[in-house]
Amino acid sequence: MSLAPGLHHRGAAVVVLALSAMVTTATVNAAEIKVLSSGSIKLAMDQLLPDFQGSSGNVVTIEYNVSAAIANRIQNGELADVAISSSSLVEMLEGQGRVVQGSRINIAGVGIGVAVRKGASKPDISSVEAFKRALLSARSIGYLDPATGSLNGIYLASLFERLGIAQDLKSKTKLLGAISVIERVFEPVAKGDIDMQIGAMTEIVMAPGVDLVGPLPAEIQNISWFAAGVVATSQIPVAANALIKFISSPVAAIVLKAKGFEHDP
């Protein structure tokens, strides 16, 4: 049953007020928080950071890349305050002492979807067999090169082997390099260089010039879970912790679910 318009707006206001209260009640000196983050979580951060910054007085600067690249930068000693990467990589960094013990918190999960050029005919991917047929009939397909460390790229290469179509797809597959400007990740399909591009659904939603066909069928869907942690070399761990608690809170989860993120891994 849908809510009446007035109730809907009041409910949205309650979420915003609750998010704001989480940081206004904390007395944290204004700080500039540097975040290194996986690009798959950008849609969430775009939604949540304005409320955090407005309420706390802190300024957040954020750089995006694939999860493996974020972990490598932290391992190489790049100065930052918060790292957001795959849960397994943040756990690894925590074990290495690169992320503060006990600061790691899961944020959200992201599924894999299929994109086509805006206005193009959308293939049927409603079942595993339909998805296979769509791939085999496409002129060309693309996804992030597993060599970049992309979790989705690694998973898709394994999936195509499992489905028995890896060799059939080899000649028509374009493996794409990592792009730090997340809105450009799906540029190849937007330009018509390839017919279908497969990747994080949250990145497809942000990409100009493309349409989301839909998620992979449930039987072969893969959810990538992301976590945040305080970088061990941070000089402002209190502010960094405040940001992590804000974006991982149950109230923030309401916003994230509305944007298509999974929660409660």
C-alpha positions as CSV (number, residue, x, y, z in Angstrom):
1,M,0.0,0.0,0.0
2,S,1.5,3.4,-1.0
3,L,1.8,6.2,1.5
4,A,-0.1,9.4,1.1
5,P,2.1,12.2,-0.3
6,G,2.2,14.1,3.0
7,L,3.3,11.0,4.9
8,H,5.9,10.1,2.3
9,H,7.5,13.6,2.6
10,R,7.4,13.5,6.4
11,G,9.1,10.1,6.3
12,A,11.9,11.4,4.1
13,A,12.3,14.3,6.4
14,V,12.7,12.0,9.4
15,V,15.5,10.1,7.6
16,V,17.3,13.3,6.9
17,L,16.9,14.6,10.4
18,A,18.0,11.3,11.9
19,L,21.1,11.3,9.7
20,S,22.0,14.8,10.7
21,A,21.4,14.1,14.4
22,M,24.1,11.3,14.3
23,V,26.8,13.9,13.7
24,T,25.4,17.0,15.3
25,T,25.3,15.3,18.7
26,A,29.0,14.4,18.4
27,T,31.5,17.2,19.2
28,V,34.1,16.7,16.6
29,N,36.4,19.4,15.5
30,A,36.0,20.4,11.8
31,A,38.5,18.4,9.8
32,E,39.3,17.5,6.2
33,I,38.8,13.8,5.8
34,K,40.5,12.1,2.8
35,V,38.7,9.0,1.6
36,L,40.0,6.4,-1.0
37,S,37.0,4.5,-2.2
38,S,35.9,1.8,-4.6
39,G,34.0,3.4,-7.4
40,S,31.1,1.0,-7.0
41,I,30.1,2.8,-3.8
42,K,30.1,6.3,-5.4
43,L,26.3,6.5,-5.8
44,A,26.0,5.9,-2.0
45,M,28.6,8.5,-1.1
46,D,27.1,11.1,-3.4
47,Q,23.8,10.6,-1.5
48,L,25.2,10.5,2.1
49,L,28.2,12.9,2.1
50,P,26.3,16.2,1.8
51,D,24.3,15.5,5.0
52,F,27.5,14.4,6.9
53,Q,29.4,17.5,5.8
54,G,26.6,19.9,6.5
55,S,26.0,18.6,9.9
56,S,29.5,17.9,11.1
57,G,31.3,20.9,9.6
58,N,33.9,18.4,8.3
59,V,35.0,18.4,4.6
60,V,35.3,15.1,2.8
61,T,37.6,14.7,-0.3
62,I,37.2,11.4,-2.0
63,E,39.0,9.6,-4.8
64,Y,37.6,6.5,-6.6
65,N,39.2,3.5,-8.3
66,V,38.7,-0.3,-8.4
67,S,38.9,-2.0,-5.0
68,A,42.3,-3.6,-5.7
69,A,43.8,-0.3,-6.6
70,I,42.5,1.3,-3.4
71,A,44.1,-1.5,-1.3
72,N,47.4,-1.1,-3.2
73,R,47.5,2.6,-2.5
74,I,47.0,2.0,1.2
75,Q,49.6,-0.7,1.2
76,N,52.1,1.6,-0.5
77,G,51.7,4.1,2.3
78,E,49.5,6.8,0.6
79,L,48.2,9.1,3.3
80,A,44.4,8.9,3.8
81,D,41.9,8.8,6.6
82,V,39.3,6.3,5.4
83,A,39.6,3.3,3.0
84,I,36.5,1.9,1.3
85,S,37.1,-1.3,-0.6
86,S,35.8,-4.9,-0.8
87,S,35.2,-6.4,2.6
88,S,37.9,-9.0,2.1
89,L,40.5,-6.4,1.1
90,V,39.7,-4.1,4.0
91,E,40.0,-7.1,6.3
92,M,43.4,-7.9,4.8
93,L,44.5,-4.3,5.3
94,E,43.4,-4.5,8.9
95,G,45.4,-7.7,9.4
96,Q,48.5,-5.9,8.0
97,G,48.0,-3.0,10.4
98,R,47.2,-0.6,7.5
99,V,43.7,-0.2,8.8
100,V,43.0,0.4,12.5
101,Q,41.9,-2.8,14.3
102,G,38.2,-2.8,15.1
103,S,37.4,0.1,12.8
104,R,36.3,-2.0,9.9
105,I,32.5,-1.8,9.3
106,N,30.5,-3.2,6.4
107,I,28.6,-0.6,4.4
108,A,26.7,-2.2,1.5
109,G,26.6,-4.7,-1.3
110,V,26.4,-4.1,-5.1
111,G,25.1,-6.5,-7.7
112,I,26.1,-7.0,-11.3
113,G,24.0,-5.8,-14.2
114,V,24.0,-5.4,-18.0
115,A,24.0,-2.1,-19.9
116,V,23.3,-1.2,-23.5
117,R,23.5,2.0,-25.4
118,K,20.7,4.4,-24.5
119,G,17.7,3.7,-26.7
120,A,19.0,0.4,-28.0
121,S,17.0,-2.8,-27.9
122,K,17.3,-4.6,-24.6
123,P,18.1,-8.3,-24.8
124,D,16.3,-10.8,-22.7
125,I,18.5,-11.7,-19.6
126,S,15.7,-13.0,-17.4
127,S,17.1,-16.5,-17.0
128,V,20.5,-18.1,-17.2
129,E,19.8,-19.5,-20.6
130,A,18.4,-16.2,-21.9
131,F,21.5,-14.5,-20.6
132,K,23.7,-17.0,-22.4
133,R,21.8,-16.5,-25.7
134,A,22.1,-12.7,-25.4
135,L,25.8,-12.9,-24.9
136,L,26.3,-15.3,-27.8
137,S,24.2,-13.3,-30.2
138,A,25.7,-9.9,-29.3
139,R,28.2,-8.4,-31.8
140,S,30.5,-7.6,-28.9
141,I,30.6,-7.5,-25.1
142,G,32.8,-5.8,-22.6
143,Y,33.7,-5.9,-18.9
144,L,36.5,-4.8,-16.7
145,D,39.7,-6.8,-17.2
146,P,40.3,-9.2,-14.3
147,A,44.0,-8.1,-14.5
148,T,42.9,-4.7,-13.0
149,G,41.8,-6.4,-9.8
150,S,38.2,-5.7,-10.6
151,L,36.0,-8.1,-8.5
152,N,33.3,-8.1,-11.1
153,G,35.9,-8.8,-13.9
154,I,37.3,-11.7,-12.0
155,Y,33.9,-13.1,-11.3
156,L,32.6,-12.7,-14.9
157,A,35.6,-14.5,-16.4
158,S,35.0,-17.4,-14.0
159,L,31.3,-17.4,-14.7
160,F,31.7,-17.6,-18.5
161,E,34.0,-20.6,-18.0
162,R,31.4,-22.2,-15.7
163,L,28.7,-21.6,-18.3
164,G,30.8,-23.2,-21.0
165,I,30.8,-20.1,-23.3
166,A,34.2,-18.6,-22.5
167,Q,35.8,-19.8,-25.8
168,D,32.7,-18.7,-27.8
169,L,32.9,-15.2,-26.3
170,K,36.7,-14.8,-26.6
171,S,36.8,-13.2,-30.1
172,K,34.0,-10.7,-29.3
173,T,35.0,-9.7,-25.8
174,K,36.7,-6.4,-25.0
175,L,38.5,-6.3,-21.6
176,L,38.4,-2.8,-20.3
177,G,41.0,-1.0,-18.3
178,A,40.2,0.6,-14.9
179,I,38.9,4.1,-15.1
180,S,39.0,6.4,-12.1
181,V,36.3,8.7,-13.4
182,I,33.4,6.4,-12.5
183,E,30.9,8.0,-14.8
184,R,33.1,7.0,-17.8
185,V,33.3,3.3,-17.0
186,F,30.4,2.5,-19.4
187,E,31.6,4.9,-22.1
188,P,32.5,2.1,-24.5
189,V,28.9,0.9,-24.7
190,A,27.5,4.5,-24.7
191,K,29.6,5.3,-27.7
192,G,28.5,2.1,-29.5
193,D,32.0,0.5,-29.5
194,I,30.4,-2.6,-27.9
195,D,26.9,-4.0,-27.8
196,M,26.7,-5.0,-24.2
197,Q,28.7,-4.1,-21.1
198,I,28.5,-5.9,-17.8
199,G,29.4,-4.4,-14.5
200,A,28.3,-2.9,-11.2
201,M,24.6,-1.9,-11.3
202,T,25.3,1.3,-9.3
203,E,27.8,2.4,-11.9
204,I,25.4,1.7,-14.8
205,V,22.8,3.9,-13.1
206,M,25.3,6.8,-12.9
207,A,26.6,6.4,-16.5
208,P,25.4,8.8,-19.2
209,G,24.3,7.5,-22.5
210,V,23.3,4.0,-21.4
211,D,20.3,2.0,-20.3
212,L,20.2,-0.6,-17.5
213,V,18.9,-3.9,-19.0
214,G,18.6,-5.4,-15.5
215,P,20.5,-7.5,-13.0
216,L,22.1,-10.9,-13.8
217,P,19.7,-13.8,-13.1
218,A,19.5,-14.6,-9.4
219,E,21.2,-18.0,-9.9
220,I,24.3,-16.4,-11.2
221,Q,24.2,-13.0,-9.5
222,N,27.2,-12.0,-7.5
223,I,27.0,-9.4,-4.7
224,S,30.2,-7.5,-3.9
225,W,30.3,-6.4,-0.3
226,F,32.1,-3.2,0.6
227,A,33.5,-2.1,4.0
228,A,35.2,1.0,5.4
229,G,38.0,1.3,7.8
230,V,40.2,4.0,9.4
231,V,43.6,4.2,7.8
232,A,46.2,3.6,10.4
233,T,48.3,6.7,9.5
234,S,45.3,9.0,9.8
235,Q,45.9,12.1,12.0
236,I,42.1,12.6,12.5
237,P,40.8,9.1,13.6
238,V,37.9,10.5,15.6
239,A,36.5,12.4,12.5
240,A,37.3,9.4,10.3
241,N,35.4,7.1,12.7
242,A,32.5,9.5,12.7
243,L,32.2,9.3,9.0
244,I,32.3,5.5,8.9
245,K,29.6,5.3,11.6
246,F,27.5,7.7,9.7
247,I,27.6,5.9,6.3
248,S,27.1,2.4,7.9
249,S,24.2,3.3,10.2
250,P,20.8,1.7,10.0
251,V,19.3,5.0,9.0
252,A,21.8,5.4,6.2
253,A,20.9,1.9,5.1
254,I,17.4,3.2,4.3
255,V,18.8,5.6,1.9
256,L,21.2,3.0,0.4
257,K,18.4,0.5,-0.2
258,A,16.4,3.1,-1.9
259,K,19.3,3.6,-4.3
260,G,19.5,-0.1,-5.1
261,F,22.3,-1.2,-2.7
262,E,22.1,-4.4,-0.7
263,H,22.5,-4.3,3.0
264,D,23.1,-6.5,6.1
265,P,25.8,-8.9,4.5
